[in-house]
Amino acid sequence: MNINSCIAVQKIIELGSFTGAAEELGYTQPALSQSVTALEKELQVKILDRSRYGIRLTPEGEQLYPAIQQTIADYRSIQEIAGEINGLESGIVRLVVFSSVSSRWLPGLIRGFWKQYPNVKFYLPSGTLDTIEEMIITGKADFGFTTAPDNSNGLNTQLIKKSEFCAVIPQDHPLADRPYVTLEELSEESFLLEIGGQTVQEAFSAAGIEPTIRLEVEDDPSILSMVQDGLGVTILPYMVMNHVDYRVAVKPIVPLITRDIYLISKDRRLMPAASRRFIDYMFAHMEAFDL
């Protein structure tokens, strides 16, 4: 099975366009179409369905696609292992993370890693806590981070450390002068909940408290802007508040709210060299980064 044909199919599905895939891969569009057709003939299966509504996988293509992705991942792993044998320090680290890790914590790790391995590239596909594990299983990423691992899917899980949460309050709010705030006090205010904030909801539930949720917001910058403008209070991980410039008060919460952050991956022995190196670097320098 031609690896370039597999890569072509993956890029077409990723971009939803033969033209865009051809440009990115450096093919002419007829050459790209011929590559896909050759793969379909080899497998005796029609993989892509092209119509006026766009490009999509056929039912048979949907069954094959995870194997195609895994074939590409295995091929790249072989390339990187060969490079390591030959003494090269290149490769690609493919990891998927949720937003607060990628924007607040990961940049410092990558910066430090590049000092040792300046030729290594990073591929960071976007993911949510609901999709991270699936992206690793299908080979789109080598490893990732999550707060709620599913131990039934065969992935390796390793606890990194605990992350603490804080209350975020408008600067002119009466609670802003307090040394700390309680969940009960926060529940009496207009509460802004981050969508997917399972840890926060579980903390209120465990305390037998029902917050007054007025808004549910998708991303950290939006929720911080709303708190700054006095629309309510919220609870976010401390790591979100690093290196941000919003006019808000940040206070400890009683009782303390924490979440566990895990590394999840396939068997590390089968991972590309660059990804294994980055994981080793991360654990060696973990204390330098505030989660």
Phi and psi in degrees as GROMACS dihedral restraints (atoms count N, CA, C in turn):
[ dihedral_restraints ]
;  ai    aj    ak    al  type     phi  dphi    fc
    3     4     5     6     1   -71.7    20    10
    4     5     6     7     1   122.8    20    10
    6     7     8     9     1   -66.8    20    10
    7     8     9    10     1   -33.1    20    10
    9    10    11    12     1   -65.8    20    10
   10    11    12    13     1   -33.2    20    10
   12    13    14    15     1   -67.6    20    10
   13    14    15    16     1   -39.2    20    10
   15    16    17    18     1   -63.0    20    10
   16    17    18    19     1   -44.3    20    10
   18    19    20    21     1   -62.6    20    10
   19    20    21    22     1   -37.7    20    10
   21    22    23    24     1   -62.2    20    10
   22    23    24    25     1   -46.2    20    10
   24    25    26    27     1   -60.7    20    10
   25    26    27    28     1   -45.2    20    10
   27    28    29    30     1   -60.0    20    10
   28    29    30    31     1   -43.9    20    10
   30    31    32    33     1   -69.0    20    10
   31    32    33    34     1   -36.4    20    10
   33    34    35    36     1   -63.1    20    10
   34    35    36    37     1   -44.8    20    10
   36    37    38    39     1   -66.7    20    10
   37    38    39    40     1   -39.7    20    10
   39    40    41    42     1   -63.0    20    10
   40    41    42    43     1   -42.5    20    10
   42    43    44    45     1   -95.0    20    10
   43    44    45    46     1   -17.0    20    10
   45    46    47    48     1    68.5    20    10
   46    47    48    49     1    26.1    20    10
   48    49    50    51     1  -157.1    20    10
   49    50    51    52     1   132.5    20    10
   51    52    53    54     1   -69.8    20    10
   52    53    54    55     1   -40.0    20    10
   54    55    56    57     1   -63.5    20    10
   55    56    57    58     1   -48.2    20    10
   57    58    59    60     1   -63.9    20    10
   58    59    60    61     1   -39.5    20    10
   60    61    62    63     1   -66.6    20    10
   61    62    63    64     1   -41.0    20    10
   63    64    65    66     1   -62.8    20    10
   64    65    66    67     1   -43.2    20    10
   66    67    68    69     1   -63.1    20    10
   67    68    69    70     1   -43.3    20    10
   69    70    71    72     1   -71.1    20    10
   70    71    72    73     1   -32.9    20    10
   72    73    74    75     1   -90.6    20    10
   73    74    75    76     1    -7.2    20    10
   75    76    77    78     1    80.8    20    10
   76    77    78    79     1    24.8    20    10
   78    79    80    81     1  -103.7    20    10
   79    80    81    82     1   162.7    20    10
   81    82    83    84     1   -80.0    20    10
   82    83    84    85     1   158.1    20    10
   84    85    86    87     1   -64.3    20    10
   85    86    87    88     1   -40.7    20    10
   87    88    89    90     1   -60.8    20    10
   88    89    90    91     1   -38.5    20    10
   90    91    92    93     1   -65.8    20    10
   91    92    93    94     1   -39.1    20    10
   93    94    95    96     1   -65.0    20    10
   94    95    96    97     1   -43.3    20    10
   96    97    98    99     1   -61.5    20    10
   97    98    99   100     1   -40.2    20    10
   99   100   101   102     1   -64.6    20    10
  100   101   102   103     1   -36.8    20    10
  102   103   104   105     1   -63.8    20    10
  103   104   105   106     1   -43.3    20    10
  105   106   107   108     1   -67.3    20    10
  106   107   108   109     1   -43.2    20    10
  108   109   110   111     1   -60.6    20    10
  109   110   111   112     1   -40.3    20    10
  111   112   113   114     1   -62.7    20    10
  112   113   114   115     1   -39.6    20    10
  114   115   116   117     1   -66.4    20    10
  115   116   117   118     1   -41.4    20    10
  117   118   119   120     1   -63.5    20    10
  118   119   120   121     1   -39.5    20    10
  120   121   122   123     1   -67.0    20    10
  121   122   123   124     1   -41.2    20    10
  123   124   125   126     1   -61.5    20    10
  124   125   126   127     1   -42.6    20    10
  126   127   128   129     1   -87.4    20    10
  127   128   129   130     1   -12.9    20    10
  129   130   131   132     1    59.6    20    10
  130   131   132   133     1    37.9    20    10
  132   133   134   135     1  -140.6    20    10
  133   134   135   136     1   133.9    20    10
  135   136   137   138     1   -80.3    20    10
  136   137   138   139     1   121.6    20    10
  138   139   140   141     1   -96.8    20    10
  139   140   141   142     1   -42.3    20    10
  141   142   143   144     1  -113.8    20    10
  142   143   144   145     1   143.0    20    10
  144   145   146   147     1  -114.0    20    10
  145   146   147   148     1   115.8    20    10
  147   148   149   150     1  -106.2    20    10
  148   149   150   151     1   125.3    20    10
  150   151   152   153     1  -146.1    20    10
  151   152   153   154     1  -179.6    20    10
  153   154   155   156     1   -67.8    20    10
  154   155   156   157     1   -13.9    20    10
  156   157   158   159     1   -89.4    20    10
  157   158   159   160     1    -3.9    20    10
  159   160   161   162     1   124.1    20    10
  160   161   162   163     1  -164.9    20    10
  162   163   164   165     1  -113.5    20    10
  163   164   165   166     1   132.8    20    10
  165   166   167   168     1  -148.2    20    10
  166   167   168   169     1   162.6    20    10
  168   169   170   171     1   -73.5    20    10
  169   170   171   172     1   140.5    20    10
  171   172   173   174     1   -71.5    20    10
  172   173   174   175     1   167.0    20    10
  174   175   176   177     1   -54.8    20    10
  175   176   177   178     1   -39.0    20    10
  177   178   179   180     1   -69.6    20    10
  178   179   180   181     1   -37.8    20    10
  180   181   182   183     1   -63.4    20    10
  181   182   183   184     1   -36.6    20    10
  183   184   185   186     1   -62.7    20    10
  184   185   186   187     1   -35.2    20    10
  186   187   188   189     1   -70.3    20    10
  187   188   189   190     1   -35.6    20    10
  189   190   191   192     1   -81.1    20    10
  190   191   192   193     1   -27.2    20    10
  192   193   194   195     1   -58.4    20    10
  193   194   195   196     1   -43.0    20    10
  195   196   197   198     1   -58.8    20    10
  196   197   198   199     1   -37.1    20    10
  198   199   200   201     1   -69.2    20    10
  199   200   201   202     1   -35.8    20    10
  201   202   203   204     1   -63.0    20    10
  202   203   204   205     1   -45.0    20    10
  204   205   206   207     1   -61.6    20    10
  205   206   207   208     1   -41.6    20    10
  207   208   209   210     1   -67.1    20    10
  208   209   210   211     1   -37.1    20    10
  210   211   212   213     1   -60.9    20    10
  211   212   213   214     1   -41.8    20    10
  213   214   215   216     1   -64.9    20    10
  214   215   216   217     1   -44.5    20    10
  216   217   218   219     1   -62.2    20    10
  217   218   219   220     1   -41.9    20    10
  219   220   221   222     1   -64.5    20    10
  220   221   222   223     1   -40.5    20    10
  222   223   224   225     1   -62.1    20    10
  223   224   225   226     1   -44.9    20    10
  225   226   227   228     1   -66.3    20    10
  226   227   228   229     1   -35.6    20    10
  228   229   230   231     1   -63.2    20    10
  229   230   231   232     1   -42.3    20    10
  231   232   233   234     1   -61.6    20    10
  232   233   234   235     1   -41.8    20    10
  234   235   236   237     1   -60.0    20    10
  235   236   237   238     1   -43.9    20    10
  237   238   239   240     1   -72.1    20    10
  238   239   240   241     1   -37.0    20    10
  240   241   242   243     1   -64.6    20    10
  241   242   243   244     1   -41.3    20    10
  243   244   245   246     1   -62.2    20    10
  244   245   246   247     1   -40.2    20    10
  246   247   248   249     1   -63.2    20    10
  247   248   249   250     1   -39.2    20    10
  249   250   251   252     1   -64.9    20    10
  250   251   252   253     1   -40.1    20    10
  252   253   254   255     1   -62.1    20    10
  253   254   255   256     1   -36.1    20    10
  255   256   257   258     1   -86.3    20    10
  256   257   258   259     1     7.6    20    10
  258   259   260   261     1    81.4    20    10
  259   260   261   262     1    15.0    20    10
  261   262   263   264     1   -84.5    20    10
  262   263   264   265     1   151.3    20    10
  264   265   266   267     1  -119.2    20    10
  265   266   267   268     1    42.5    20    10
  267   268   269   270     1  -110.7    20    10
  268   269   270   271     1  -177.3    20    10
  270   271   272   273     1   137.2    20    10
  271   272   273   274     1  -179.2    20    10
  273   274   275   276     1  -128.8    20    10
  274   275   276   277     1   131.5    20    10
  276   277   278   279     1   -96.2    20    10
  277   278   279   280     1   118.3    20    10
  279   280   281   282     1  -111.6    20    10
  280   281   282   283     1   110.0    20    10
  282   283   284   285     1  -138.6    20    10
  283   284   285   286     1   150.4    20    10
  285   286   287   288     1  -119.4    20    10
  286   287   288   289     1   134.1    20    10
  288   289   290   291     1  -138.0    20    10
  289   290   291   292     1   162.7    20    10
  291   292   293   294     1   -86.1    20    10
  292   293   294   295     1   164.6    20    10
  294   295   296   297     1   -61.1    20    10
  295   296   297   298     1   -41.6    20    10
  297   298   299   300     1   -66.8    20    10
  298   299   300   301     1   -28.2    20    10
  300   301   302   303     1   -75.1    20    10
  301   302   303   304     1   -45.6    20    10
  303   304   305   306     1   -67.2    20    10
  304   305   306   307     1   -34.7    20    10
  306   307   308   309     1   -92.4    20    10
  307   308   309   310     1   -26.7    20    10
  309   310   311   312     1  -108.1    20    10
  310   311   312   313     1   -29.7    20    10
  312   313   314   315     1  -115.6    20    10
  313   314   315   316     1   -39.9    20    10
  315   316   317   318     1   -65.6    20    10
  316   317   318   319     1   -38.4    20    10
  318   319   320   321     1   -54.0    20    10
  319   320   321   322     1   -42.0    20    10
  321   322   323   324     1   -64.4    20    10
  322   323   324   325     1   -37.9    20    10
  324   325   326   327     1   -66.7    20    10
  325   326   327   328     1   -43.8    20    10
  327   328   329   330     1   -64.2    20    10
  328   329   330   331     1   -41.9    20    10
  330   331   332   333     1   -58.5    20    10
  331   332   333   334     1   -45.5    20    10
  333   334   335   336     1   -67.5    20    10
  334   335   336   337     1   -38.7    20    10
  336   337   338   339     1   -64.2    20    10
  337   338   339   340     1   -39.4    20    10
  339   340   341   342     1   -64.7    20    10
  340   341   342   343     1   -23.9    20    10
  342   343   344   345     1   -65.6    20    10
  343   344   345   346     1   -30.8    20    10
  345   346   347   348     1   -91.6    20    10
  346   347   348   349     1   -34.9    20    10
  348   349   350   351     1  -131.3    20    10
  349   350   351   352     1    74.5    20    10
  351   352   353   354     1   -67.4    20    10
  352   353   354   355     1   -16.4    20    10
  354   355   356   357     1   -94.2    20    10
  355   356   357   358     1    -3.8    20    10
  357   358   359   360     1   -78.2    20    10
  358   359   360   361     1   135.0    20    10
  360   361   362   363     1  -101.5    20    10
  361   362   363   364     1   160.0    20    10
  363   364   365   366     1  -121.7    20    10
  364   365   366   367     1   138.0    20    10
  366   367   368   369     1  -121.2    20    10
  367   368   369   370     1   116.8    20    10
  369   370   371   372     1  -121.8    20    10
  370   371   372   373     1    80.3    20    10
  372   373   374   375     1   -65.8    20    10
  373   374   375   376     1   143.7    20    10
  375   376   377   378     1   -74.1    20    10
  376   377   378   379     1   144.9    20    10
  378   379   380   381     1  -152.6    20    10
  379   380   381   382     1   163.8    20    10
  381   382   383   384     1  -117.2    20    10
  382   383   384   385     1   170.1    20    10
  384   385   386   387     1   -59.9    20    10
  385   386   387   388     1   -21.4    20    10
  387   388   389   390     1   -85.3    20    10
  388   389   390   391     1   -17.5    20    10
  390   391   392   393     1  -116.6    20    10
  391   392   393   394     1   -10.9    20    10
  393   394   395   396     1   -58.4    20    10
  394   395   396   397     1   -48.0    20    10
  396   397   398   399     1   -65.6    20    10
  397   398   399   400     1   -38.9    20    10
  399   400   401   402     1   -62.8    20    10
  400   401   402   403     1   -37.6    20    10
  402   403   404   405     1   -66.8    20    10
  403   404   405   406     1   -32.0    20    10
  405   406   407   408     1   -73.8    20    10
  406   407   408   409     1   -42.9    20    10
  408   409   410   411     1   -61.3    20    10
  409   410   411   412     1   -39.3    20    10
  411   412   413   414     1   -84.5    20    10
  412   413   414   415     1    -1.7    20    10
  414   415   416   417     1    88.4    20    10
  415   416   417   418     1     6.4    20    10
  417   418   419   420     1   -72.1    20    10
  418   419   420   421     1   -23.7    20    10
  420   421   422   423     1  -139.5    20    10
  421   422   423   424     1   154.3    20    10
  423   424   425   426     1   -83.7    20    10
  424   425   426   427     1   -33.0    20    10
  426   427   428   429     1  -159.8    20    10
  427   428   429   430     1   175.3    20    10
  429   430   431   432     1  -166.4    20    10
  430   431   432   433     1  -173.1    20    10
  432   433   434   435     1  -125.9    20    10
  433   434   435   436     1   144.8    20    10
  435   436   437   438     1  -152.1    20    10
  436   437   438   439     1   167.0    20    10
  438   439   440   441     1  -112.4    20    10
  439   440   441   442     1    -6.9    20    10
  441   442   443   444     1  -139.8    20    10
  442   443   444   445     1    72.9    20    10
  444   445   446   447     1   -68.2    20    10
  445   446   447   448     1   146.0    20    10
  447   448   449   450     1   -99.8    20    10
  448   449   450   451     1   109.2    20    10
  450   451   452   453     1   -77.7    20    10
  451   452   453   454     1     2.4    20    10
  453   454   455   456     1   -98.1    20    10
  454   455   456   457     1    -0.6    20    10
  456   457   458   459     1  -100.7    20    10
  457   458   459   460     1     4.8    20    10
  459   460   461   462     1    84.1    20    10
  460   461   462   463     1     0.4    20    10
  462   463   464   465     1   -80.4    20    10
  463   464   465   466     1   151.4    20    10
  465   466   467   468     1   -79.1    20    10
  466   467   468   469     1   139.3    20    10
  468   469   470   471     1  -126.3    20    10
  469   470   471   472     1   131.5    20    10
  471   472   473   474     1  -137.9    20    10
  472   473   474   475     1   123.6    20    10
  474   475   476   477     1   -67.0    20    10
  475   476   477   478     1   130.2    20    10
  477   478   479   480     1   -89.9    20    10
  478   479   480   481     1   -62.2    20    10
  480   481   482   483     1  -175.4    20    10
  481   482   483   484     1   176.9    20    10
  483   484   485   486     1   -90.5    20    10
  484   485   486   487     1   146.3    20    10
  486   487   488   489     1  -117.4    20    10
  487   488   489   490     1   129.5    20    10
  489   490   491   492     1   -92.8    20    10
  490   491   492   493     1   153.5    20    10
  492   493   494   495     1  -106.4    20    10
  493   494   495   496     1   159.1    20    10
  495   496   497   498     1  -137.0    20    10
  496   497   498   499     1   160.1    20    10
  498   499   500   501     1   -86.6    20    10
  499   500   501   502     1   139.5    20    10
  501   502   503   504     1  -120.2    20    10
  502   503   504   505     1   122.5    20    10
  504   505   506   507     1  -133.1    20    10
  505   506   507   508     1   146.2    20    10
  507   508   509   510     1   -58.0    20    10
  508   509   510   511     1   144.4    20    10
  510   511   512   513     1   -61.2    20    10
  511   512   513   514     1   -30.5    20    10
  513   514   515   516     1   -94.9    20    10
  514   515   516   517     1    11.8    20    10
  516   517   518   519     1   -79.8    20    10
  517   518   519   520     1   144.1    20    10
  519   520   521   522     1   -55.1    20    10
  520   521   522   523     1   -33.7    20    10
  522   523   524   525     1   -70.6    20    10
  523   524   525   526     1   -15.4    20    10
  525   526   527   528     1   -66.9    20    10
  526   527   528   529     1   -19.3    20    10
  528   529   530   531     1   -90.6    20    10
  529   530   531   532     1    -3.4    20    10
  531   532   533   534     1   -82.1    20    10
  532   533   534   535     1   147.1    20    10
  534   535   536   537     1   -68.3    20    10
  535   536   537   538     1   -26.2    20    10
  537   538   539   540     1  -156.9    20    10
  538   539   540   541     1   167.0    20    10
  540   541   542   543     1  -129.2    20    10
  541   542   543   544     1   159.3    20    10
  543   544   545   546     1  -106.8    20    10
  544   545   546   547     1   162.1    20    10
  546   547   548   549     1   -62.0    20    10
  547   548   549   550     1   -36.7    20    10
  549   550   551   552     1   -63.1    20    10
  550   551   552   553     1   -41.8    20    10
  552   553   554   555     1   -64.5    20    10
  553   554   555   556     1   -41.1    20    10
  555   556   557   558     1   -66.6    20    10
  556   557   558   559     1   -34.1    20    10
  558   559   560   561     1   -68.2    20    10
  559   560   561   562     1   -20.7    20    10
  561   562   563   564     1   -84.6    20    10
  562   563   564   565     1    -7.7    20    10
  564   565   566   567     1   -99.3    20    10
  565   566   567   568     1   165.7    20    10
  567   568   569   570     1   -64.1    20    10
  568   569   570   571     1   115.7    20    10
  570   571   572   573     1  -105.1    20    10
  571   572   573   574     1   133.0    20    10
  573   574   575   576     1  -104.8    20    10
  574   575   576   577     1   116.6    20    10
  576   577   578   579     1  -102.9    20    10
  577   578   579   580     1   130.7    20    10
  579   580   581   582     1   -73.9    20    10
  580   581   582   583     1   128.4    20    10
  582   583   584   585     1   -58.8    20    10
  583   584   585   586     1   130.7    20    10
  585   586   587   588     1    86.5    20    10
  586   587   588   589     1     6.2    20    10
  588   589   590   591     1   -77.3    20    10
  589   590   591   592     1    66.4    20    10
  591   592   593   594     1   -64.4    20    10
  592   593   594   595     1   -38.8    20    10
  594   595   596   597     1   -61.2    20    10
  595   596   597   598     1   -42.2    20    10
  597   598   599   600     1   -66.5    20    10
  598   599   600   601     1   -44.2    20    10
  600   601   602   603     1   -64.3    20    10
  601   602   603   604     1   -38.9    20    10
  603   604   605   606     1   -65.8    20    10
  604   605   606   607     1   -34.9    20    10
  606   607   608   609     1   -64.7    20    10
  607   608   609   610     1   -44.6    20    10
  609   610   611   612     1   -63.3    20    10
  610   611   612   613     1   -43.3    20    10
  612   613   614   615     1   -62.8    20    10
  613   614   615   616     1   -42.5    20    10
  615   616   617   618     1   -63.5    20    10
  616   617   618   619     1   -30.5    20    10
  618   619   620   621     1   -86.4    20    10
  619   620   621   622     1    -1.3    20    10
  621   622   623   624     1    69.6    20    10
  622   623   624   625     1    31.7    20    10
  624   625   626   627     1  -119.4    20    10
  625   626   627   628     1   140.2    20    10
  627   628   629   630     1  -111.1    20    10
  628   629   630   631     1   109.5    20    10
  630   631   632   633     1   -71.4    20    10
  631   632   633   634     1   158.0    20    10
  633   634   635   636     1   -91.1    20    10
  634   635   636   637     1    84.9    20    10
  636   637   638   639     1   -80.0    20    10
  637   638   639   640     1   116.1    20    10
  639   640   641   642     1  -102.2    20    10
  640   641   642   643     1   -27.5    20    10
  642   643   644   645     1  -144.6    20    10
  643   644   645   646     1   144.5    20    10
  645   646   647   648     1  -119.1    20    10
  646   647   648   649     1   125.6    20    10
  648   649   650   651     1  -121.9    20    10
  649   650   651   652     1   143.5    20    10
  651   652   653   654     1   -78.0    20    10
  652   653   654   655     1   -40.0    20    10
  654   655   656   657     1  -129.4    20    10
  655   656   657   658     1   159.1    20    10
  657   658   659   660     1   -62.0    20    10
  658   659   660   661     1   -48.7    20    10
  660   661   662   663     1   -57.6    20    10
  661   662   663   664     1   -39.2    20    10
  663   664   665   666     1   -66.2    20    10
  664   665   666   667     1   -44.2    20    10
  666   667   668   669     1   -67.8    20    10
  667   668   669   670     1   -35.4    20    10
  669   670   671   672     1   -68.6    20    10
  670   671   672   673     1   -38.0    20    10
  672   673   674   675     1   -62.9    20    10
  673   674   675   676     1   -38.2    20    10
  675   676   677   678     1   -70.4    20    10
  676   677   678   679     1   -39.0    20    10
  678   679   680   681     1   -64.2    20    10
  679   680   681   682     1   -43.2    20    10
  681   682   683   684     1   -57.4    20    10
  682   683   684   685     1   -37.1    20    10
  684   685   686   687     1   -84.5    20    10
  685   686   687   688     1     5.9    20    10
  687   688   689   690     1    84.0    20    10
  688   689   690   691     1    17.7    20    10
  690   691   692   693     1   -78.3    20    10
  691   692   693   694     1   -14.1    20    10
  693   694   695   696     1   161.9    20    10
  694   695   696   697     1  -167.7    20    10
  696   697   698   699     1  -118.1    20    10
  697   698   699   700     1   165.3    20    10
  699   700   701   702     1  -152.1    20    10
  700   701   702   703     1   175.6    20    10
  702   703   704   705     1  -127.9    20    10
  703   704   705   706     1   127.3    20    10
  705   706   707   708     1  -137.4    20    10
  706   707   708   709     1   159.7    20    10
  708   709   710   711     1   -63.2    20    10
  709   710   711   712     1   144.7    20    10
  711   712   713   714     1   -55.9    20    10
  712   713   714   715     1   -35.5    20    10
  714   715   716   717     1   -61.2    20    10
  715   716   717   718     1   -26.7    20    10
  717   718   719   720     1   -67.4    20    10
  718   719   720   721     1   -30.0    20    10
  720   721   722   723     1   -84.9    20    10
  721   722   723   724     1    -5.7    20    10
  723   724   725   726     1   -70.5    20    10
  724   725   726   727     1   130.4    20    10
  726   727   728   729     1    63.2    20    10
  727   728   729   730     1    32.2    20    10
  729   730   731   732     1  -112.7    20    10
  730   731   732   733     1   155.0    20    10
  732   733   734   735     1  -126.9    20    10
  733   734   735   736     1    72.3    20    10
  735   736   737   738     1  -117.6    20    10
  736   737   738   739     1   147.3    20    10
  738   739   740   741     1   -83.7    20    10
  739   740   741   742     1    77.0    20    10
  741   742   743   744     1  -136.5    20    10
  742   743   744   745     1   160.2    20    10
  744   745   746   747     1  -101.6    20    10
  745   746   747   748     1   136.4    20    10
  747   748   749   750     1  -113.1    20    10
  748   749   750   751     1   122.9    20    10
  750   751   752   753     1  -130.2    20    10
  751   752   753   754     1   145.9    20    10
  753   754   755   756     1   -64.4    20    10
  754   755   756   757     1   155.6    20    10
  756   757   758   759     1  -114.2    20    10
  757   758   759   760     1   139.4    20    10
  759   760   761   762     1  -120.0    20    10
  760   761   762   763     1   122.3    20    10
  762   763   764   765     1   -75.7    20    10
  763   764   765   766     1   159.8    20    10
  765   766   767   768     1   -62.2    20    10
  766   767   768   769     1   137.1    20    10
  768   769   770   771     1  -113.4    20    10
  769   770   771   772     1   128.4    20    10
  771   772   773   774     1  -134.2    20    10
  772   773   774   775     1   163.7    20    10
  774   775   776   777     1  -139.0    20    10
  775   776   777   778     1   150.5    20    10
  777   778   779   780     1   -91.2    20    10
  778   779   780   781     1   135.8    20    10
  780   781   782   783     1  -108.7    20    10
  781   782   783   784     1   128.1    20    10
  783   784   785   786     1  -116.4    20    10
  784   785   786   787     1   148.0    20    10
  786   787   788   789     1   -91.7    20    10
  787   788   789   790     1   130.8    20    10
  789   790   791   792     1  -125.5    20    10
  790   791   792   793     1   141.4    20    10
  792   793   794   795     1  -161.9    20    10
  793   794   795   796     1   169.0    20    10
  795   796   797   798     1   -78.1    20    10
  796   797   798   799     1  -174.6    20    10
  798   799   800   801     1   -55.5    20    10
  799   800   801   802     1   119.0    20    10
  801   802   803   804     1   -63.5    20    10
  802   803   804   805     1   -24.6    20    10
  804   805   806   807     1   -65.6    20    10
  805   806   807   808     1   -22.6    20    10
  807   808   809   810     1  -100.2    20    10
  808   809   810   811     1     1.1    20    10
  810   811   812   813     1   -80.5    20    10
  811   812   813   814     1   154.0    20    10
  813   814   815   816     1   -58.6    20    10
  814   815   816   817     1   152.3    20    10
  816   817   818   819     1   -59.0    20    10
  817   818   819   820     1   -40.9    20    10
  819   820   821   822     1   -62.4    20    10
  820   821   822   823     1   -40.6    20    10
  822   823   824   825     1   -67.8    20    10
  823   824   825   826     1   -40.4    20    10
  825   826   827   828     1   -63.5    20    10
  826   827   828   829     1   -40.4    20    10
  828   829   830   831     1   -62.8    20    10
  829   830   831   832     1   -41.7    20    10
  831   832   833   834     1   -67.2    20    10
  832   833   834   835     1   -39.7    20    10
  834   835   836   837     1   -61.3    20    10
  835   836   837   838     1   -44.2    20    10
  837   838   839   840     1   -61.4    20    10
  838   839   840   841     1   -42.3    20    10
  840   841   842   843     1   -63.2    20    10
  841   842   843   844     1   -41.7    20    10
  843   844   845   846     1   -60.0    20    10
  844   845   846   847     1   -47.9    20    10
  846   847   848   849     1   -68.8    20    10
  847   848   849   850     1   -30.6    20    10
  849   850   851   852     1   -71.8    20    10
  850   851   852   853     1   -22.6    20    10
  852   853   854   855     1  -119.8    20    10
  853   854   855   856     1    17.6    20    10
  855   856   857   858     1   -57.6    20    10
  856   857   858   859     1   -40.9    20    10
  858   859   860   861     1   -67.3    20    10
  859   860   861   862     1   -17.4    20    10
  861   862   863   864     1   -78.9    20    10
  862   863   864   865     1    -6.9    20    10
  864   865   866   867     1  -120.9    20    10
  865   866   867   868     1   134.6    20    10
  867   868   869   870     1   -90.7    20    10
  868   869   870   871     1   111.0    20    10
